[in-house]
Each structure stands twice: as C-alpha cells, then as structure tokens.
Amino acid sequence: MTKNINNPEPLPAKPDPRVARLLHAVRAMKAGDFSQISAEEGEDDLAALSRELKDLGETLRSRTGELRTLLKMTERINSGFRLVETLQYVYDEFRKVIPYDRIGVSFLEEDGETVRCYWGRADTREALWLKKGYSAPLKGSSLEEIIFSGRPRILNDLEQYYREHPKSESTGLILKEGVRSSLTCPLIAAGKPIGFIFFSSRQPYAYRDQHIEVFQRLAGQLSLITEKSRMYQQVLELNDIKNKFLGIAAHDLRSPLTVIKGNVDLLKDHILGDINPAQDESLQQMDFSCKSMLSLINDFLSVSVIEAGKLELRLKDTDPALFMAEIHGFNSMLAKAKNINLHLDMAPQLPFIRVDPDRLAQAVNNLISNAIKFSPSGGTVVLSVRSLDQRIQIGVTDQGPGIPASEMSRLFHFFEKTSVRPMHGEPSTGLGLAIVRKLVEAHGGEVAVSSQEGQGSTFSILLPLAQGFG
C-alpha cells in the first residue's frame, strides 16, 4: 500500500496551554484557593470562559469570607460573649466584608415607638456626637420605612440628604463626626423588628447595591446573633441583681437570727434561770431550727459571693497535717453528739499546700457535715489525708446508704438533691456540694466521689502542692 503524497495526513493539534492553566485554577478553587484564576487574553471561547471563572472565583472568595466571619462570630456568641463584646468583634471583623469608619447600633424600646442608641464605635479618638442613650421617635422617621420594608438603605451623600431633611437631628450629629455616607440595616429576629445597625464611612458614595446584597444574606443571622447576645446580657444583669438581693437578704436575716440563737443558748444553759422539762424540749427544737436556718443563710451568702464572681482567696502555704488536725478537733464534738466516731487517718510528712485556710475549711467541713448526716448512729466517718501524684488528697468516707449510680451526675450542682435522705432528719438545701466544688476549683483543685449503694460514699478533694514542695 502506498501513501498519497499529494494529501498527507494532518498533524495532531498542539494543546492550548490555557486549558492546563484553567484546569489548575479550577482544582485550586475546589481546594478553597481562589487566587489562581486569571483572565486570559483573546476573544475566543477559552478566553471568555477564563473571565467568567475569574468572576466566579471573586464571588466565591467574597462569600466564603462572609461565611467565615459569620461563623466565627456565631462561635463567639455561643461561647457566652456579651453584646458589647459581640459588637466590638463585628467592628473588628466585618471590614473584610464591607467598608466603614463607624458602626452604630440602636434598639427599639419595649413600646416599639422609640429608637434608642445602644452602642457606637468609630476610627477616631474624638468623642462621638451620636452616642449611647440618644433616642428619637420611630413614627414618621426614615427608619420607620426601613423597618416596614425590611431592606437595608444606602445614603451615599449625607450632606445632600441633610439639606433635604434639615430636621433630621441624628443626621446632623453624624455629619459632625465627619460621616458622609451610610448603610442602614434593619435587625429583625423571629419576624420581629428589634433595631438597626448603621455602617458609616467618611467617604461619600462608599456603598453600592452589592453591599445591600451582602446584608440581605447576613442580616437574618446578624439579627439573631445580636438578639441572642442582648438576651444573654439581660440574663447576666438579672442574675447580678438576684445575687445582690440574695446577699443582702441573707445578711439581713443572719443578724437577728444570731441574736435569737444567742438568747436560746442562754435559756437552754439555765443562765437566765431554771426551766422545766417542757420548756427545755421547746428550746431544743428552737435551737435546732436556728442552726438549720443559720446554715442555710450562710450557704446563700456563699452562693451570692461565688455567683457574683467576688470570691476572694487569701492564700498562704499551709501544713495539711495541722490543718486537718484542727478540722478533726472542730468536728469531733458534732459527730459525738450524733453518736458517730470521727477518725483521722493521716499519712506522715505531707508537703505543704497553698490555700485559703478559711475557705478550704468551709469546703471540708461541708463534706464532713454531710457524712455525719448520712451515717447511722454508732457508725464511723473517716478523714484521710494523702500525697497523691504531686497533689494532696483529702478524703471523707461515710458508712451511709450510698448514692444510686443514676443520680451521681446530679451531685455538685446548685439546688440538686438525690433520693438519699439524712439519717437524723436534718434539712438539705442542695447547695452544700455545689459550694464545695466552687471553692475547691477556685484553689485550682478538683472534687471527686466514689459510691456504691449500701456501702457508703467517699468524697475527695485534690489540691496542688505549694511551689517548692513538689
């Protein structure tokens, strides 16, 4: 067979290098890198495709940045940040999404008729003219239209807007701050308007329709996050009020109750004269009630201090042997009154711990008091002190009924009680173990418990050693 020399076979087409570059760019986009795309020169389909991919990459990079910013902000809210901290974060991070020199936030009052400035921040050391506390009626204002439409509004020439609306006091104030354009976004949570967030720039015509599109995507989440932060802060403020009230009430109750207890002791000890058996029995009941009430009030005072974050420790290097000997001596008489033996089992040559002796004593006494409450008459409560893994372990073991496994998770939480009841009818508030945990954790330690039904319980406090005693 001979070849036709007049009609040779065509040579294979040389591959276009742009195809390889586009494939590389697409694979980079898939991996989250949008910087590899460049627009190819030319008027053919490959050049047009490269330009479209470049635009797509820019859009994806922008939206990915928006999502990352929003996710970070959501994480911070879920970590318990207050509203002001959230807004500070928005100010620091949203610049990646939209231009601004100033951000302000205003909320609708409960009546829904007044808008009040809550927060503002600007890139200037000068004081803000439109600042926290400024308020204006919603009805008849331009903000009312924004709330009604649910859409952001751009004002790119605030000076011109002020000439047309000279009665707009808020516009006049931000003009004094040097602001020349603004983007106002309504905050709407669960279908209910809650306020506004204002992004402002010193540059006129800083905002475009694409910024409105950004906000349309972010406004819902931003509104929910803002409302959640505001509600969280309100809960914290109410909790602070509760703690203050609890502390004041407990303190005011303790003083007269201490006076009553002192007079009961005088009568009970026959210092004020002889009493008959019936009177003695009545005084014993009064004394028991006073002790119970004083214990409850002292627990409330401890809770109010702890929850308010005002627990102060006076730390000093402490010999655990001497500390536990004093604890044992103090509680032995209380145990003896219930016909319970309090035994101290202490290892020799224990290293020092750095603690607040009064606060640690409060925690250990609480555990011993519980052990006595739940131990039968004639039983034994063991106090143990050991050196364990560069820590000191203080243990309190009782011979009580033990704690059901299903109820162990309820221990160490405020106002939580188990189904186990004290042997001698003492009251229980569900505060004691929670206070113990808080006090021990404030020392950098931890609390543990082991228990088995019918075989008693052991509560342990683990504390770090003082420096130089490891």
C-alpha positions in Angstrom: 0.0 0.0 0.0 1.4 3.4 -0.9 0.9 6.8 0.7 -0.7 9.6 -1.1 2.0 12.2 -1.1 -0.4 14.8 -2.5 -2.8 14.6 0.5 -0.7 14.0 3.7 -2.5 13.2 7.0 -2.9 16.3 9.2 -0.6 16.7 12.2 -2.2 16.5 15.6 -3.3 19.9 17.0 -0.9 21.4 19.6 -2.6 21.6 23.0 -3.6 25.1 24.1 -1.6 25.9 27.3 -4.6 27.9 28.6 -6.5 24.7 29.1 -3.9 23.5 31.6 -3.9 26.8 33.4 -7.7 26.8 33.6 -7.7 23.2 34.9 -5.1 24.1 37.6 -7.2 27.1 38.6 -10.4 25.1 38.9 -8.7 22.4 41.0 -7.3 25.2 43.2 -10.9 26.6 43.6 -12.1 23.2 44.6 -9.5 23.2 47.4 -10.6 26.7 48.5 -7.8 28.8 46.8 -9.4 31.4 44.6 -6.2 33.3 43.8 -5.0 31.1 40.9 -7.6 32.3 38.3 -6.5 34.9 35.8 -8.4 36.3 32.8 -6.8 35.0 29.5 -6.4 37.4 26.6 -8.3 36.8 23.4 -11.8 36.8 22.1 -12.3 33.0 21.7 -14.4 30.8 24.0 -11.5 29.8 26.3 -10.7 33.5 27.0 -14.4 34.1 27.7 -14.5 31.1 30.0 -11.5 32.3 31.9 -13.1 35.6 32.5 -16.3 34.0 33.8 -14.3 31.7 36.1 -12.3 34.7 37.4 -15.6 36.5 38.3 -16.9 33.3 39.8 -13.8 33.0 41.9 -14.1 36.5 43.2 -17.7 36.0 44.1 -16.9 32.7 45.9 -14.0 34.2 47.7 -16.2 37.1 48.9 -19.0 34.8 50.1 -16.6 32.4 51.7 -15.1 35.3 53.7 -18.6 36.4 54.7 -19.4 32.9 55.9 -16.2 32.5 57.8 -16.7 35.9 59.5 -20.3 35.0 60.5 -19.3 31.5 61.7 -16.5 33.0 63.9 -19.0 35.5 65.3 -21.5 32.7 66.0 -18.9 30.7 67.8 -18.0 33.7 70.0 -21.7 34.2 70.9 -22.1 30.5 71.7 -19.1 30.8 74.0 -21.0 33.3 76.1 -19.9 36.7 74.9 -21.8 39.7 76.0 -23.5 42.0 73.4 -20.9 44.8 73.6 -18.1 42.2 73.1 -20.0 40.9 70.1 -20.4 44.3 68.6 -16.7 45.0 69.2 -16.0 41.8 67.3 -18.3 42.8 64.4 -16.4 46.2 64.2 -13.1 44.4 64.0 -14.1 41.7 61.6 -16.7 43.0 59.2 -14.3 45.3 57.5 -13.4 42.2 55.4 -16.9 42.3 54.1 -17.9 45.9 53.9 -16.2 49.4 54.2 -16.9 51.6 57.2 -15.3 54.1 59.6 -18.1 53.9 62.1 -20.7 51.4 63.3 -23.7 52.2 65.5 -26.4 50.0 66.9 -29.8 51.2 68.1 -32.7 49.2 69.5 -36.4 49.6 69.6 -37.8 50.3 73.1 -40.4 47.9 74.5 -43.2 50.2 73.4 -41.9 49.8 69.8 -42.2 53.5 69.3 -38.8 54.8 70.3 -35.4 54.1 68.9 -32.5 54.4 71.4 -28.8 54.3 70.6 -27.2 51.4 72.4 -23.6 51.4 71.1 -21.2 53.1 68.7 -17.6 53.0 67.7 -15.5 54.9 65.2 -12.0 55.1 63.9 -11.3 58.3 65.8 -10.2 59.4 69.2 -12.7 62.2 69.3 -15.9 61.7 71.2 -19.0 60.6 69.3 -21.8 63.1 68.8 -24.4 60.4 68.3 -23.7 58.3 71.3 -25.3 55.8 73.7 -28.6 57.0 75.2 -29.7 59.2 72.3 -33.3 58.5 71.4 -35.8 59.5 68.8 -39.4 58.5 67.9 -39.7 55.9 65.2 -43.0 57.1 63.8 -42.6 59.4 60.9 -38.9 58.9 60.6 -37.0 57.4 57.7 -36.2 54.4 59.9 -39.9 53.5 60.0 -39.8 52.9 56.3 -36.7 50.7 56.6 -38.4 48.6 59.3 -41.6 48.3 57.2 -39.7 47.2 54.0 -37.2 45.0 55.9 -34.5 46.1 53.4 -31.2 48.0 54.0 -30.9 51.6 52.9 -28.0 53.4 51.3 -27.4 57.1 51.7 -24.3 58.0 49.7 -24.4 61.7 50.1 -25.4 62.6 53.7 -24.8 66.3 53.2 -27.3 66.4 50.4 -29.7 64.3 52.4 -29.4 66.7 55.4 -30.1 69.7 53.1 -33.3 67.9 52.0 -34.1 66.8 55.6 -32.8 69.6 57.9 -34.9 68.4 60.8 -33.1 65.1 60.9 -31.2 65.6 64.2 -29.4 62.3 64.0 -28.0 63.1 60.5 -26.7 66.4 61.7 -24.9 64.7 64.6 -23.1 62.1 62.5 -22.2 64.8 59.9 -20.3 66.5 62.8 -18.4 63.3 63.2 -17.2 63.5 59.6 -19.5 60.8 58.2 -20.5 61.3 54.6 -22.3 58.0 53.6 -24.1 55.3 55.4 -25.7 51.9 55.1 -28.6 51.2 57.5 -29.7 47.6 58.1 -32.8 46.6 60.0 -32.4 43.9 62.7 -35.3 41.5 62.6 -35.3 38.4 64.8 -38.0 35.8 64.6 -40.1 38.1 62.3 -40.0 40.9 64.9 -38.0 44.1 64.3 -35.6 44.8 67.2 -33.5 47.7 65.9 -30.9 48.8 63.4 -27.2 48.6 62.7 -25.6 51.5 60.9 -22.4 51.2 58.9 -20.9 54.7 58.0 -18.0 56.0 56.0 -16.2 59.3 55.8 -16.1 58.8 52.1 -19.1 59.8 50.0 -20.5 57.1 47.7 -18.8 54.3 49.7 -21.7 51.9 49.4 -23.2 50.1 46.3 -26.0 47.7 45.6 -23.7 44.8 46.1 -23.3 45.8 49.8 -27.1 45.5 50.1 -26.9 42.1 48.7 -24.3 41.2 51.2 -26.5 42.4 54.0 -29.5 40.6 52.7 -27.6 37.4 53.1 -26.2 38.3 56.6 -29.0 40.4 58.1 -31.0 37.4 59.4 -28.1 35.7 61.1 -26.8 39.0 62.4 -30.2 39.9 63.9 -30.5 36.5 65.7 -26.9 36.8 67.0 -27.5 40.3 68.2 -30.8 39.4 69.9 -29.2 36.4 71.5 -26.4 38.5 72.8 -28.8 41.1 74.2 -30.9 38.4 75.9 -27.8 36.8 77.3 -26.6 40.1 78.7 -30.1 40.7 80.2 -29.9 37.3 81.9 -26.5 38.2 83.3 -27.8 41.5 84.6 -30.8 39.9 86.2 -28.5 37.2 87.7 -26.3 40.0 89.2 -29.4 41.6 90.7 -30.5 38.3 92.1 -27.1 37.7 93.6 -27.1 41.2 95.2 -30.6 40.7 96.6 -29.7 37.2 97.9 -26.6 38.5 99.6 -28.5 41.5 101.2 -31.4 39.3 102.3 -29.2 36.6 103.8 -27.0 39.2 105.6 -30.1 41.0 107.0 -31.6 37.7 108.1 -28.4 36.4 109.8 -28.1 39.2 112.3 -31.5 38.9 114.0 -31.3 35.1 113.8 -27.9 35.1 115.6 -29.4 37.2 118.3 -32.3 34.7 118.7 -29.8 31.8 118.8 -27.8 33.6 121.5 -30.8 34.1 123.7 -31.9 30.5 123.1 -28.5 29.3 124.3 -28.7 31.5 127.4 -32.1 30.0 128.3 -31.1 26.4 127.3 -28.0 26.6 129.6 -30.1 27.9 132.5 -28.0 31.1 132.7 -31.3 33.2 132.9 -32.9 30.9 135.4 -34.3 27.4 135.8 -36.6 25.9 133.2 -38.9 22.9 133.3 -38.6 19.8 131.0 -41.3 21.0 128.6 -39.6 24.4 128.2 -36.2 22.6 127.7 -37.7 20.5 124.9 -39.1 23.5 123.2 -35.8 25.3 123.5 -34.0 22.3 121.9 -36.4 22.5 119.0 -35.8 26.3 118.7 -32.0 25.7 118.8 -32.2 23.1 116.1 -34.3 25.4 113.9 -31.9 28.3 114.4 -28.9 26.2 113.5 -30.6 25.0 110.3 -31.6 28.5 109.3 -28.1 29.9 110.0 -26.6 27.1 107.9 -29.0 27.8 105.1 -28.3 31.6 105.3 -24.5 31.0 105.3 -24.9 28.8 102.2 -26.9 31.6 100.5 -24.2 34.1 101.3 -21.6 31.8 99.9 -23.6 31.3 96.7 -24.1 35.0 96.2 -20.4 35.7 96.6 -19.4 32.8 94.2 -22.0 33.5 91.6 -21.2 37.3 91.6 -17.5 36.3 90.8 -16.4 38.1 94.0 -14.9 35.1 95.8 -11.5 36.3 97.1 -8.9 33.8 98.4 -6.3 34.8 101.0 -3.7 32.2 100.0 -0.8 31.0 102.2 1.4 28.0 102.4 -0.4 25.6 104.8 0.7 22.4 106.5 -2.2 19.9 105.7 -1.4 17.9 108.9 -2.0 20.8 111.2 -5.0 22.0 109.1 -6.7 18.6 109.2 -6.0 18.1 112.9 -7.9 21.4 113.6 -10.7 20.3 111.3 -10.9 16.9 113.1 -11.0 18.6 116.5 -13.7 21.0 115.5 -16.0 18.3 114.0 -15.4 15.6 116.6 -17.9 17.1 119.1 -20.5 17.4 116.3 -20.1 13.8 115.4 -20.1 12.7 119.0 -23.5 14.4 119.5 -24.9 12.0 116.8 -23.1 9.0 118.3 -20.7 8.9 115.4 -16.9 8.3 115.6 -14.8 10.7 113.5 -11.5 9.0 112.7 -8.4 10.8 111.3 -6.1 8.7 109.0 -3.2 10.9 108.0 0.0 10.0 106.2 3.3 11.2 107.7 5.5 14.1 106.3 2.9 15.7 104.0 4.1 18.5 101.7 2.5 22.0 102.1 -0.4 23.3 100.1 -1.1 26.9 99.2 -4.7 27.6 100.1 -7.0 29.9 101.9 -7.5 28.0 105.2 -10.8 29.5 106.0 -12.4 28.8 102.5 -10.9 25.3 102.4 -12.1 24.6 105.9 -15.6 25.6 104.7 -15.4 23.0 101.9 -14.0 20.2 104.1 -16.5 21.0 107.0 -19.3 20.8 104.5 -18.2 17.3 103.4 -17.8 16.1 107.0 -21.3 17.6 107.9 -22.8 15.6 105.0 -21.0 12.4 106.0 -22.3 12.8 109.6 -25.8 13.5 108.3 -25.9 10.3 106.2 -24.1 7.9 108.6 -26.0 5.7 111.0 -25.8 6.1 114.8 -22.8 4.2 116.0 -21.0 4.4 112.7 -17.7 5.9 111.7 -16.7 8.7 109.4 -13.0 8.6 108.2 -11.0 11.6 107.3 -7.9 10.7 105.3 -5.0 12.8 104.0 -2.5 11.5 101.4 0.1 12.7 99.0 -1.0 11.6 95.5 0.6 12.4 92.1 2.1 15.7 93.2 -1.2 16.6 94.9 -2.7 16.4 98.3 -5.9 14.3 98.6 -8.3 14.9 101.4 -11.0 12.2 101.7 -14.2 12.0 103.7 -15.7 8.4 103.9 -19.0 7.7 105.5 -21.0 4.5 106.2 -24.2 5.8 104.8 -26.6 4.2 102.3 -24.5 5.3 99.2 -25.7 7.2 96.2 -27.5 5.5 93.3 -25.4 5.4 90.1 -28.2 7.1 88.1 -28.1 10.1 90.4 -24.3 10.7 90.6 -24.4 13.3 87.8 -26.7 15.5 89.9 -24.1 16.0 92.6 -22.1 19.3 92.8 -24.9 21.3 91.1 -26.8 24.1 92.9 -30.2 23.0 94.3 -29.8 19.4 93.1 -30.7 16.7 95.6 -30.5 12.9 95.4 -33.2 10.5 96.6 -31.0 9.6 99.7 -32.2 11.2 102.9 -30.2 12.2 106.0 -30.3 9.6 108.9 -31.2 12.1 111.6 -33.8 14.2 109.8 -31.6 17.2 109.0 -32.7 19.5 106.3 -30.9 19.6 102.9 -30.9 22.6 100.5 -28.9 21.1 97.7 -26.3 23.9 98.0 -23.5 22.3 100.0 -21.8 20.1 97.4 -22.0 22.8 94.7 -20.3 25.3 97.1 -17.6 22.7 97.8 -16.9 22.3 94.1 -16.7 26.0 93.5 -14.4 26.6 96.5 -12.1 23.8 95.5 -11.9 24.8 91.9 -11.1 28.3 93.0 -7.9 26.8 94.5 -7.0 25.1 91.3 -8.2 21.7 92.6 -10.9 19.2 91.9 -13.6 17.2 93.7 -14.3 13.5 93.1 -16.7 11.0 94.5 -17.0 7.2 94.6 -20.0 5.5 96.0 -21.9 2.2 95.9 -25.4 1.7 97.2 -25.3 0.0 100.6 -21.6 0.6 101.1 -21.3 4.4 101.8 -19.5 7.1 99.9 -16.1 8.8 99.7 -15.7 12.4 98.7 -12.2 13.5 97.7 -10.6 16.9 97.4 -7.4 17.1 95.3 -5.3 20.1 95.7 -2.0 21.2 94.1 1.2 21.5 96.2 2.7 24.8 97.2 5.6 25.9 95.0 8.9 24.2 96.1 7.1 21.3 97.8 6.8 19.0 94.7 
